[in-house]
């Protein structure tokens, strides 16, 4: 059975193994031991805090309960940029026009921005390639929204998601090669890794004036707002839940930033409490997200379950054990797919 739960100190080996599989461009989890240990410690502190931290990191692992293997990781930051600056480019338009010359040229621009400072972010989503099947990616991503629905006081009203930008089969980012390299004079992978440790150098080296995109190489311009091939499914999933591209991109690889209001996320809107009845789901059961209501012992699974009316959910004894609930307890329940409803 596949289970989402908060990360624990004992998950170090699994986390470190995943860090070696993410590849260039995955800023939030690279094989840098001090950085990964800081991330783990931050997450442990966030879950153990008596009251929500101003900048908390809630990290979740996807565990195969049959083997104990860590198959993936996902996270939520309660607020970005309160201590370290948080940058992106705002994509805008400037019009150069002359009636006398009969010229009208709208030109796209990139302007360095901190517009999303203080907002919550869903982040650090990575699924081991060996487990990219059976809806595991959907569970890994959507379980975060069950957590946000249960603990809204931990997050801001708006939530963002940075998507990994396009790079070719050799890991080369055309956006970086066409823009960033001119100011940083280092390889994309090195800049990306440094950004996860200290963002001060970004402010020191990036141009302060708007950049005219028509002066960029064609492949760099075409990469603006495009996702990495491995990230496209994650983008589609977020868009199906209500996230939208709003004209902001990553300053390194040009990947899109998606955003929405927490209350507009489909799972947050549609989830509800149901009383647990332990038994065997009937043949007409459908697939749902099921989550308990404990912060430090949060548990979420995707499973077939039978609903009696809108307020009683029948789950198997094995599922009840994994979710750590008993007969009569409450579970938060949401349809796994937008095509299904209560």
Number of C-alpha atoms within 10 A of each C-alpha: 13 21 24 28 22 22 25 15 12 8 16 15 12 17 22 17 14 22 21 12 16 19 14 19 26 20 19 20 26 21 17 14 12 10 16 18 15 11 17 21 14 17 23 20 16 22 22 13 11 8 9 16 15 15 19 22 27 27 26 26 25 29 21 16 13 8 8 13 15 25 24 25 28 24 24 25 24 24 23 21 16 12 10 12 14 19 21 22 23 21 20 17 14 12 11 10 12 10 7 6 7 7 11 11 11 12 13 16 18 21 18 21 17 14 14 19 16 21 19 26 23 22 22 21 23 25 23 18 12 7 15 13 10 8 11 20 22 18 20 26 24 25 27 23 21 25 23 20 22 20 13 14 11 20 23 16 14 17 24 23 21 21 27 28 30 28 22 10 8 7 14 17 26 25 28 25 20 16 22 22 15 12 13 16 10 13 14 23 19 11 21 19 20 15 17 15 14 11 15 13 12 19 13 11 12 15 13 11 10 16 18 15 20 12 12 15 14 13 13 21 18 15 21 24 23 19 23 20 14 11 17 16 14 19 23 13 16 21 16 14 19 18 23 18 18 14 15 27 28 21 25 25 30 29 26 28 25 24 24 20 13 23 17 15 21 20 26 21 13 16 23 20 19 22 20 22 22 18 17 14 18 13 9 9 15 17 15 22 23 29 27 23 21 12 15 15 13 19 23 28 23 26 19 22 24 21 22 12 9 12 14 18 24 23 23 16 16 12 21 20 10 16 22 15 19 14 14 13 15 20 23 22 28 27 20 22 18 12 6 11 12 11
